[in-house]
Amino acid sequence: MLHFKDPSKLRTKKIVFEDVYCAQDSGTLEQLKELSSKRVNVESINENNSITNAIAREMSGGLTSQYEQDIQKLELYVPLLENLIQHVEVIGDHTKVIRWTSDLKIRWTSPLSSSSFFNLMGPRFFQIDKLQFELGMVLFFYGAMLREWASHVLKTDLVQSTTLFRKAAGVYHYLAHEILPSLQPALTPEAPPEASSSVSSIMSFICLAEAQIVTIMKAEEKQIAVGLLAKLHYGVVQLFDEAKNCFLKSVKECKDLSPSLMEYITCSKVVHELRSYKYMAQSLKGEGEIGNAIGVLKRVLEWNNNNSNVVGGMESWKVVIKEEIECVRDLVRKYTHENEFVWHEKIPYEDDLPLAQGRKIATCIDYHPQRWERNLALKI
């Protein structure tokens, strides 16, 4: 599986809720202080911390993984933030509340923004004076950290990895359909891509594709039929196609969306298209159709050759693609040699060759927000 870490590289500036929102009683003040305390933990993610692993483990209740510790920080903050948002929404567009929210100076970086890669003064911070922006960015961060944890456990636990990718897909689906739509009217073309509903949809499809890739890895361990493997790999291609369609929609809304995201989608799609056709050819040969097997392999190589100039991405991704291309070429040579000496089948014209069929089996694990129901009395 190709690795694209950029979405998890989010950073934020400090927020102190009790310095901005006026509490009417001591209980509300304590809750605002608790909210700020949990926010400090979120701010520490992706920062260079001096605390030891032992202290970090003790603070997290015994969690040994850095990913689990960071995810816990986000999970403890979100319910308190949801509670504040609920109380602020009840008050409505009161002048004081609007000013308070503005005074919070909610600022986040955007690793999916192309301008972030060319800023010599350090990461660029985007500010939007909406609590929904804060919630959206925190949940985007949460989905990204779940996705990174899934990649981390990939080598040791395929089942857990699949589950984490599906959970991340569910978080992004929830963001795209439940949280970010209400924020869209407040966005300008210069807003961070992470605040756009369509970018969360992209990430949801990517996570589903990655979940299906891990499922395929498990299926390959069990040596299931190559015909089914071909369909599962092409199902990954179809999921990346859906991510690509969302990307094309996003670039109309987000003028600053990094091309790296599209490069990851494109490179991943190429890898799994090659693998799908490789397994498809093996299935066709097993059914005695070696002419069709050779034909579909040559076709996918030709497609790849015609599109080679538009495939960018990291060098490590290109290495994987080259390895897959060479594997397909080896198979063409092997089947062609066998056909010349044994089968003597003609290679059908391209229009007569079978097309790949996809099967998508990865689904989201729905995200259900938790809200800690606590009364907040704000002095307005």
Rosetta blueprint (number, residue, H / E / L):
1 M L
2 L L
3 H L
4 F L
5 K L
6 D H
7 P H
8 S H
9 K L
10 L L
11 R L
12 T E
13 K L
14 K L
15 I L
16 V L
17 F H
18 E H
19 D H
20 V L
21 Y L
22 C L
23 A E
24 Q L
25 D L
26 S H
27 G H
28 T H
29 L H
30 E H
31 Q H
32 L H
33 K H
34 E H
35 L H
36 S H
37 S H
38 K H
39 R H
40 V H
41 N H
42 V H
43 E H
44 S H
45 I L
46 N L
47 E L
48 N L
49 N L
50 S L
51 I L
52 T L
53 N H
54 A H
55 I H
56 A H
57 R H
58 E H
59 M H
60 S L
61 G L
62 G L
63 L L
64 T L
65 S L
66 Q H
67 Y H
68 E H
69 Q H
70 D H
71 I H
72 Q H
73 K H
74 L H
75 E H
76 L H
77 Y H
78 V H
79 P H
80 L H
81 L H
82 E H
83 N H
84 L H
85 I H
86 Q H
87 H H
88 V H
89 E H
90 V H
91 I H
92 G L
93 D L
94 H L
95 T H
96 K H
97 V H
98 I H
99 R H
100 W H
101 T H
102 S H
103 D H
104 L H
105 K L
106 I L
107 R E
108 W E
109 T E
110 S L
111 P L
112 L L
113 S E
114 S H
115 S H
116 S H
117 F H
118 F H
119 N L
120 L L
121 M L
122 G L
123 P L
124 R L
125 F E
126 F E
127 Q E
128 I L
129 D L
130 K L
131 L H
132 Q H
133 F H
134 E H
135 L H
136 G H
137 M H
138 V H
139 L H
140 F H
141 F H
142 Y H
143 G H
144 A H
145 M H
146 L H
147 R H
148 E H
149 W H
150 A H
151 S H
152 H H
153 V L
154 L L
155 K L
156 T L
157 D L
158 L H
159 V H
160 Q H
161 S H
162 T H
163 T H
164 L H
165 F H
166 R H
167 K H
168 A H
169 A H
170 G H
171 V H
172 Y H
173 H H
174 Y H
175 L H
176 A H
177 H H
178 E H
179 I H
180 L H
181 P H
182 S H
183 L H
184 Q H
185 P H
186 A H
187 L L
188 T L
189 P L
190 E L
191 A L
192 P L
193 P H
194 E H
195 A H
196 S L
197 S H
198 S H
199 V H
200 S H
201 S H
202 I H
203 M H
204 S H
205 F H
206 I H
207 C H
208 L H
209 A H
210 E H
211 A H
212 Q H
213 I H
214 V H
215 T H
216 I H
217 M H
218 K H
219 A H
220 E H
221 E H
222 K L
223 Q L
224 I L
225 A L
226 V H
227 G H
228 L H
229 L H
230 A H
231 K H
232 L H
233 H H
234 Y H
235 G H
236 V H
237 V H
238 Q H
239 L H
240 F H
241 D H
242 E H
243 A H
244 K H
245 N H
246 C H
247 F H
248 L H
249 K H
250 S H
251 V H
252 K H
253 E H
254 C L
255 K L
256 D L
257 L E
258 S L
259 P H
260 S H
261 L H
262 M H
263 E H
264 Y H
265 I H
266 T H
267 C H
268 S H
269 K H
270 V H
271 V H
272 H H
273 E H
274 L H
275 R H
276 S H
277 Y H
278 K H
279 Y H
280 M H
281 A H
282 Q H
283 S H
284 L H
285 K H
286 G H
287 E L
288 G L
289 E L
290 I H
291 G H
292 N H
293 A H
294 I H
295 G H
296 V H
297 L H
298 K H
299 R H
300 V H
301 L H
302 E H
303 W H
304 N H
305 N H
306 N H
307 N L
308 S H
309 N H
310 V H
311 V L
312 G L
313 G L
314 M L
315 E H
316 S H
317 W H
318 K H
319 V H
320 V H
321 I H
322 K H
323 E H
324 E H
325 I H
326 E H
327 C H
328 V H
329 R H
330 D H
331 L H
332 V H
333 R H
334 K H
335 Y H
336 T H
337 H H
338 E H
339 N H
340 E H
341 F H
342 V H
343 W H
344 H L
345 E L
346 K L
347 I L
348 P L
349 Y L
350 E H
351 D H
352 D H
353 L L
354 P L
355 L L
356 A L
357 Q L
358 G L
359 R L
360 K L
361 I L
362 A L
363 T L
364 C L
365 I L
366 D L
367 Y L
368 H L
369 P L
370 Q L
371 R L
372 W L
373 E L
374 R L
375 N L
376 L L
377 A L
378 L E
379 K L
380 I L
